[in-house]
Amino acid sequence: MPESDSDEFEAVRRDPDPLRRGRRATELLTIYQQRSTELARLRKAAIDEARRDQDLTYTEIAAALGITKGRITQIRGSAPSAERGFFGVGPVAVGVPWRYQTTDRERPLIAAEDAKSGDLTDQVLTDLGFTVTRFQLGPETDELPEGDAVVICGPKSAPAASALLAADPRLGFVEADGRWSLQETGSGVRHDSPSDKANPESVDLGYLGRHRIGNNTVVHIAGIHTMGSLGVVDYLAKHLGDLYAQTKDQEFSCVIRAEYEGLEVTGSSLAAGPFLW
């Protein structure tokens, strides 16, 4: 293992405090398990690439890897799907915004749509074999947790979300007359939410961006309204394979269209992009 990992491993073994040792051992187990899952994905992808691009037989690939052809079959059938790489290695922290609202008293609340977006994101990630944690974003949140993350938050709700949008060279939010739109940088093409029309439609738009920050992946989701965010997560749940096939490990952003009834998304589709950075 890399020297830093080896040092950490040995530090846990030598720690005289049993509670600290147990807590850190639990943390390292999560990290190692996530890396093991990612290595299984990478190995399957390498096998598929060698077969496709180098025109090798599975017998030849098995011999090169020092395993049996039967094991190749097992790997191809059981390893994580390629699109798992969209979210990084894991574990993945999922963040949703809270806002101060006045009910019986002024207190932070999470919108039902945002809560549902967070729950659906958890399910997508869990199905891909990720360990998931949760965090909240507020008006003073200017830093994200370390590691891979999914941030479900618009530009007004947290400085950390505004910073992510500022780093996008292809797409961003603009405000005019109290209404927000998504605008393509350079061309100036603007995407307005149909829910803001004079005769509103049950349709919203959402932003999806994928950042590579150091060794970490941060996926940013932000609706023009909250249903737009839920529509983006719905799109990822249903079309992640196609999107990953187009973008691979690259940074990009795009606009997602979400049709809905009440709090239920009835359809989601790609409205613009993906714009690679």
N, C-alpha and C positions, 0 to 999 in steps of 0.2 A: 504494500500500500504506500501512497505518497508519504514523505517524511512528516508532514504536518498531521496527517491522519494517524500515523504511527505514534507520534508524540502524544496526541490526544488520547489514544487508546491506552498507552502506558501510564499516562497521568491518571486515568480512571482506575486502573489496576492498583496504583500506589496510593490513592487517596485514603487517608485514615478515617475520614468521617463517613459512616455507613449510609446516612441519608443522602448526603451530597453525592457519594459514589453511585448509589442506586438511581438517583435522579438523572445524573449525567449519563449513566449506562443506558437508561431508557431513551434519552435524547439521541444518543449515538446509534442505538438499534434502529430507531425510526429513519435516521439518515442513511444508514447502511442498507436497510431494506428498500428504501426508495432508489438508491443507486443500483442495487441488484436488479430491481424491476426495469430500470432504464437500460442496464447492460443487456438484459434479455431482449429488449426492444431493438437495441442497436445491432445485436447479433442477428436477429431475424431480418432486419433491414439489409445487413451486409450480405446475407445469403441470397436474398431476393435480387440485390444489385449485381452480385456476381453471376447469377443465373441469367439475368436480363441483359446486362451490359457487356459481360465477358463471354457469354454463350457457353458457360461451363455446365456440365451435367451435375446433378445432385451427388452422384458418386464421386466426381472429381472434387466437388466442394467439400464433401465429407472427409475425403483423404487429406485435403489441404488444412482442414481445421482439426484433424486428429480425432474425429468422432465417426460413428457409423451412419450409414444412410438412413437407418431407422430413426436415429436420434434427430437427423435433419427433419424428418417428417414430423416428429414430436414438437420440435422447436417451432416449425411453421404453423402448427395447429394450436399451440398453447401460449406463445409469446405475446406480449402486448401489441396492440395495433400501432402502425406507424404514426398515426395522428396524435398519439399520446405526447409526442415531442413538441406539440404546439404549446403546451403549458410548462415546458422545462423538465426538470428532473424530479422536483418535489423534495420535501413536502411543500404544499401550496397553501398560502394564507389568502383567505377570501375576505374582502372588506366591503362593507356597505355604509352609507352615510346616515348620520342622525342629524336632526334639526330641532331647534327649540320651537315648540308650539305651545300655545296656551289652551289648556283644557280646564280642569279644576285648579291647576296651578301651572306655572311655566316650567316645563321639563323637556329633556331630550326625547324625541320619538323617532321611530323608524317607520317610513311609509310602508304600507302593506305590499305595494308593488316591489319595493326594494327588498323587503324581507323575502318575498317569493323568488325574486331574482337570485338572492344569495342561496336559498335552499335548493333551487334547481341547479345552480352552479356547483354546489356541494355534490349533488347526485351525479352530474356529468363527470366530475373529477374522481369521485369514488369508483364509478364504473370503469375508469381508465387505470385504476390501481394506485391512485394518489392518497397519501395521508393528508387530511385537510384540517386547517385551523381557521378560526374566524377572528376578525378585528373590526373596529368601527372607526369611521372617519368623521371628524367634526370640523368646525370652522377654524380651529387652530392646528389641525393636523397637517404638518408640513413635511413629514418623513414617513416612508413606508417601512414595514417590517423587513428585516433582512431575509434574503432568499426569494424564491419564486412567489408570485402573487397574482391574484385577479382583483382589480379595483373597479367597483361598480359605483361610480360617483361622477357627477357633473362638475363643471368648472366653478360654480358658485358655492359648492358645499364644502370644499376643502382645498387649501393651497397645494397639497400634494397632487390632486387631480389637475389643477391648473398648470402645474409644472410639467406633468406628463403631456398635456395638450400642447404646451409651448415647445416641446421637443419634437413635435410632429411637423415635418416640412411639407406635407401634402394636403392636410385636411385640418380644419379647426372650427370652433364655434364662434359665431358673431351675433351681436345683439343689436336690434334696431326697433325702436318704438315699443320697448318692453318685451319683445319676442325674440327668442333664440332660433338660429338656423345653423346648419352645417354648410361650410363653404370650402370649395377646393382652392388651395393656394395656387397662385399663378393664373389659372383660367378665370377665377372669380365666380365660377358656377356655384349657385347657391341652392341648397336643398331645404325647403321649408316643410314643416310638419303639416300634413293635411288636417290634423285636429285643430289647427289654428286658423283655418279658412273661415270666411264669413258664414258659410254653411258647413260646420265642422263634420269631418268624417271620422269614423272609429279607426283611424290609422295614425301611427306615429313613426318617427324615424329615430334611429340610434346610431351612435358612433362605436366602432370597434377598432382598437389599435393594439399592436403587438410590439413591445419594446424589448430589446436586449440590453440590459444594464450590467456591465461586467459579465460575470458568469450566470447571471440570473435572468429569468424571463418575467416580464410584467405585462399582463393582458389588461387593457383598459376598456371599460364599457361605460357608456354614458348616453342616456336617452335625451332627446330634446325635452320630453316629458318622461315620467317614470315608466310608462308602458313601453317606451322605446327601448329602455334598458332590458326589460323583460323579453322583448322581441329579439334582442341580440342574443341573449342566453338561449332562447328557443331555437334560433338559427344555428348556434353552435351545437346544440344537442342533436340536431337533425342533419347538419351539413358539414360537420367538422372534417370528415374525411376528404370531401371535395375541396374545402378551403385550404387544408394543409397540403394537398397535392399541388395547388397553385402557388403557395407561398413558401412551403418548406420552413427553413429556420430563419427566414428573412424578416426584417421589420417592415410593417405595412400598416395601412389603415383603410377603412371602407365604411360605407353607409348601408345600414340594414333597414328595410321597411317592415313594419309590424302591423298586422291587422288584428283587431281584438274586439271582444264583447265582454263588457264588465272588466274583470281582472283576468280573463282568459285570452291568451294569444291564439287566434284561429289560423294564422298564416304568417310566415316570415320569409323574406327573400332578400337577395343582394340588390341594392338600389344603385350603388356606384362603387367602383373599385373592383378588386383591391388595388390600392396605390402603393407600390413598393418603394421603399426609401433607399 
